[in-house]
């Protein structure tokens, strides 16, 4: 069952200040970006507006990694000559059509 709740900016501000106080008490710090937390309309009327915040990155952290070949603009060659394969039956495999002798597939898990 899916649900959704709607709150006003004053209630959200109070909830964040409660969370912020708990984090500071437990861990001694709480990273927060003031610009993203203060609402654009009536921001000075909320408690978040007057709260001093520090925006920093906690490490180690899990982030999505950009594919290295896209980031470095590396062309990945096609290991099989597709024109040669198309011209023959799909059930036959020609070893001469391969450009590489072995293909290694590396994978990892976060668990």
C-alpha positions in Angstrom: 0.0 0.0 0.0 1.5 3.3 -1.1 1.1 6.4 1.0 2.2 10.0 0.9 2.1 12.8 3.4 2.1 16.5 2.8 3.5 18.9 5.4 4.0 22.6 5.6 7.5 24.2 5.7 7.2 25.1 9.4 6.5 21.4 10.4 9.3 20.2 8.1 11.6 22.7 9.7 10.8 21.6 13.2 11.2 17.9 12.3 14.6 18.6 10.8 15.7 20.6 13.8 14.8 17.6 16.0 16.8 15.3 13.7 19.7 17.8 13.7 19.8 17.9 17.5 19.7 14.1 17.8 22.5 13.7 15.3 24.7 16.3 17.1 24.0 14.6 20.4 24.8 11.1 19.0 27.7 11.9 16.6 28.8 15.4 17.5 28.1 16.7 14.0 25.5 16.7 11.3 26.2 17.7 7.7 23.6 19.9 6.2 23.3 22.4 3.3 21.5 25.5 4.6 20.6 26.6 1.0 18.7 23.4 0.4 16.9 23.3 3.7 15.6 26.8 4.1 12.3 27.2 2.2 12.1 29.9 -0.4 8.9 31.5 0.9 8.9 32.6 4.5 12.3 31.0 5.2 13.1 33.6 8.0 10.1 32.5 9.9 11.4 28.9 10.4 13.9 27.7 12.9 16.1 26.3 10.2 16.8 29.8 8.9 18.6 30.8 12.2 20.4 27.5 12.6 24.1 27.4 11.8 25.0 24.4 9.6 28.2 22.9 8.2 28.1 21.3 4.8 30.7 18.5 4.6 31.0 15.0 3.2 31.2 12.0 5.6 33.5 9.3 4.4 33.4 6.4 3.6 30.3 6.8 1.6 28.6 4.8 -1.1 28.1 6.7 -4.4 27.3 5.6 -7.9 30.3 5.3 -10.0 30.4 6.7 -13.6 31.5 4.0 -16.1 35.2 4.6 -16.6 34.9 4.3 -20.4 32.3 7.1 -20.5 34.3 9.3 -18.1 37.6 8.9 -20.0 35.9 8.7 -23.4 37.5 5.4 -24.2 36.3 3.5 -27.3 35.5 0.0 -26.3 36.0 -2.3 -29.4 33.4 -4.8 -30.4 35.0 -8.3 -29.7 33.0 -10.0 -32.5 32.8 -9.0 -36.1 29.1 -8.7 -36.4 29.0 -8.5 -40.2 30.7 -11.9 -40.5 28.2 -13.4 -38.0 25.2 -11.9 -39.8 26.3 -13.4 -43.1 26.4 -16.9 -41.6 23.8 -19.0 -39.8 23.0 -17.8 -36.3 23.7 -21.4 -35.0 27.3 -21.5 -36.3 30.1 -19.7 -34.5 33.3 -19.0 -36.3 36.4 -18.7 -34.2 38.0 -16.6 -36.8 35.4 -13.9 -36.3 36.6 -13.2 -32.8 39.1 -10.4 -32.3 40.1 -11.5 -28.8 41.1 -15.0 -27.6 39.6 -14.5 -24.1 37.2 -12.1 -22.6 37.3 -11.6 -18.9 34.2 -10.3 -17.0 34.9 -8.8 -13.6 32.1 -8.0 -11.2 31.8 -7.0 -7.6 29.2 -6.8 -4.9 28.6 -4.4 -2.0 27.3 -7.2 0.2 
